[in-house]
Amino acid sequence: MRLGVPAMSNLTETKVQNQGHSVMSLQLSKWRKSPVFYPLVGFIVIFVAMAFVNENFLTTNNLSNVARQVSINAIIAVGMTCAILTGGIDLSVGAVMALAGTVTAGLMAAGMPPEAAVLAGLMVGALFGAGNGAFVAYAKMPPIIVTLATMGIARGLALIYTGGYPVSGLPDSFAFLGRGELFGLQLPILVMLVVFALAYILLNKTPIGRYIYAIGGNEEAARLSGVRVSRYKLMVYTLSGTTAAIAGIVLTSRLMSGQPNSGIGFELDAIAAVVLGGTAIAGGRGAIIGTLVGAMMLGVLNNGLNLMGVSPYVQNVIKGGIILLAIYIGRTRGK
């Protein structure tokens, strides 16, 4: 009997180890199915590669600069994520960003207090977003056509408002939003984190988030289930316009001038961040944390290629190839 005790002990120990391995395998399998898994792996690979290729990449000043540059695109990408999750898209964000920034700058240059001017800029972005949402949700127009049209309208209004010239003469106190620090973080980065935290709560902890995913997954099924699809589409595009305005105001503060030509191409960078972050371009699947990872991936890639002296034309080719690869991986995982 004594000889059997060690054998039973070993058997129990082996069984516990096997159960532990099974639990770990199950957790790893669940994690691999997360839309954030592949974007995070891609980000780590690019980050490590850039650190090895260029010795200046890991300096504190460079990483701080990357984070500050990422913040603008990441804020825009929050609203873009919500639009794409519903199966739509918003091409007007870059132009709305410029319009909100120039309106904010123009009002301050005319003597309005910075707080009131910022509020007015946010309202401009929200109104443009609501207009997009109204055309998409109630007029049943394709999002790509609506937002392409409003992109031209917003850009034209920004140029008309400023006469095509930058707006300067802003109060010194306004610079704090784009250049100041709070709790040891640069304020643009802190604004980005707050926007992402609020978006995470909205999409993962509220019924509104479930409805947004449901609309993108199957709009007709969501409608038949009692979801007021038009209302939530209006809400999503209003949110997209608001986040574009936030980004425009932060950029205006950083530059201390309202630039009517700012934001050109930013809509493409925002879409790239969303797609690289694992959100399905057809809607219904994705994660807001993945969008943050996608924006960071783009920022690290741009910075690393610049440090290496790679031509901007070649950079466009590289980024385009990476985006195509991300879409392919997303479609394969979806199937």
ChimeraX attribute file (.defattr): number of C-alpha atoms within 10 A of each C-alpha:
attribute: neighborCount
match mode: 1-to-1
recipient: residues
	/A:1	5
	/A:2	6
	/A:3	7
	/A:4	9
	/A:5	10
	/A:6	11
	/A:7	11
	/A:8	11
	/A:9	11
	/A:10	12
	/A:11	12
	/A:12	12
	/A:13	12
	/A:14	12
	/A:15	12
	/A:16	12
	/A:17	12
	/A:18	12
	/A:19	12
	/A:20	12
	/A:21	12
	/A:22	12
	/A:23	12
	/A:24	12
	/A:25	12
	/A:26	12
	/A:27	12
	/A:28	12
	/A:29	11
	/A:30	11
	/A:31	13
	/A:32	12
	/A:33	13
	/A:34	15
	/A:35	22
	/A:36	23
	/A:37	15
	/A:38	20
	/A:39	24
	/A:40	21
	/A:41	12
	/A:42	17
	/A:43	21
	/A:44	14
	/A:45	13
	/A:46	17
	/A:47	18
	/A:48	12
	/A:49	13
	/A:50	21
	/A:51	16
	/A:52	12
	/A:53	13
	/A:54	13
	/A:55	10
	/A:56	16
	/A:57	21
	/A:58	15
	/A:59	11
	/A:60	10
	/A:61	10
	/A:62	15
	/A:63	16
	/A:64	15
	/A:65	13
	/A:66	20
	/A:67	19
	/A:68	21
	/A:69	19
	/A:70	22
	/A:71	25
	/A:72	26
	/A:73	28
	/A:74	31
	/A:75	31
	/A:76	32
	/A:77	32
	/A:78	27
	/A:79	30
	/A:80	29
	/A:81	32
	/A:82	32
	/A:83	27
	/A:84	26
	/A:85	28
	/A:86	26
	/A:87	23
	/A:88	22
	/A:89	28
	/A:90	30
	/A:91	24
	/A:92	29
	/A:93	37
	/A:94	29
	/A:95	31
	/A:96	36
	/A:97	38
	/A:98	31
	/A:99	35
	/A:100	35
	/A:101	35
	/A:102	31
	/A:103	26
	/A:104	31
	/A:105	31
	/A:106	23
	/A:107	19
	/A:108	22
	/A:109	19
	/A:110	11
	/A:111	11
	/A:112	15
	/A:113	13
	/A:114	19
	/A:115	12
	/A:116	13
	/A:117	23
	/A:118	24
	/A:119	15
	/A:120	17
	/A:121	28
	/A:122	25
	/A:123	17
	/A:124	23
	/A:125	30
	/A:126	24
	/A:127	18
	/A:128	27
	/A:129	30
	/A:130	22
	/A:131	19
	/A:132	28
	/A:133	31
	/A:134	21
	/A:135	17
	/A:136	22
	/A:137	20
	/A:138	13
	/A:139	10
	/A:140	12
	/A:141	14
	/A:142	13
	/A:143	21
	/A:144	14
	/A:145	16
	/A:146	21
	/A:147	25
	/A:148	16
	/A:149	14
	/A:150	21
	/A:151	20
	/A:152	15
	/A:153	17
	/A:154	24
	/A:155	23
	/A:156	16
	/A:157	19
	/A:158	27
	/A:159	19
	/A:160	12
	/A:161	16
	/A:162	18
	/A:163	11
	/A:164	14
	/A:165	15
	/A:166	17
	/A:167	24
	/A:168	17
	/A:169	13
	/A:170	22
	/A:171	16
	/A:172	10
	/A:173	10
	/A:174	22
	/A:175	18
	/A:176	16
	/A:177	20
	/A:178	21
	/A:179	17
	/A:180	16
	/A:181	14
	/A:182	12
	/A:183	7
	/A:184	8
	/A:185	13
	/A:186	18
	/A:187	20
	/A:188	28
	/A:189	22
	/A:190	18
	/A:191	20
	/A:192	24
	/A:193	16
	/A:194	13
	/A:195	18
	/A:196	21
	/A:197	13
	/A:198	11
	/A:199	20
	/A:200	17
	/A:201	12
	/A:202	15
	/A:203	18
	/A:204	14
	/A:205	11
	/A:206	11
	/A:207	10
	/A:208	16
	/A:209	19
	/A:210	14
	/A:211	22
	/A:212	29
	/A:213	23
	/A:214	23
	/A:215	25
	/A:216	23
	/A:217	19
	/A:218	14
	/A:219	19
	/A:220	13
	/A:221	12
	/A:222	18
	/A:223	15
	/A:224	10
	/A:225	10
	/A:226	8
	/A:227	18
	/A:228	13
	/A:229	21
	/A:230	18
	/A:231	13
	/A:232	19
	/A:233	26
	/A:234	21
	/A:235	21
	/A:236	27
	/A:237	31
	/A:238	25
	/A:239	25
	/A:240	31
	/A:241	32
	/A:242	29
	/A:243	29
	/A:244	36
	/A:245	35
	/A:246	25
	/A:247	30
	/A:248	33
	/A:249	33
	/A:250	26
	/A:251	27
	/A:252	28
	/A:253	26
	/A:254	17
	/A:255	14
	/A:256	22
	/A:257	22
	/A:258	30
	/A:259	26
	/A:260	29
	/A:261	19
	/A:262	22
	/A:263	24
	/A:264	16
	/A:265	12
	/A:266	21
	/A:267	24
	/A:268	16
	/A:269	21
	/A:270	29
	/A:271	26
	/A:272	24
	/A:273	31
	/A:274	32
	/A:275	25
	/A:276	33
	/A:277	32
	/A:278	30
	/A:279	28
	/A:280	25
	/A:281	23
	/A:282	15
	/A:283	23
	/A:284	22
	/A:285	21
	/A:286	24
	/A:287	21
	/A:288	26
	/A:289	20
	/A:290	25
	/A:291	30
	/A:292	27
	/A:293	24
	/A:294	31
	/A:295	31
	/A:296	25
	/A:297	24
	/A:298	25
	/A:299	23
	/A:300	23
	/A:301	21
	/A:302	19
	/A:303	19
	/A:304	23
	/A:305	18
	/A:306	13
	/A:307	16
	/A:308	14
	/A:309	9
	/A:310	12
	/A:311	10
	/A:312	12
	/A:313	8
	/A:314	11
	/A:315	15
	/A:316	12
	/A:317	10
	/A:318	14
	/A:319	16
	/A:320	13
	/A:321	12
	/A:322	16
	/A:323	17
	/A:324	14
	/A:325	13
	/A:326	22
	/A:327	19
	/A:328	12
	/A:329	14
	/A:330	22
	/A:331	14
	/A:332	9
	/A:333	11
	/A:334	11
	/A:335	5
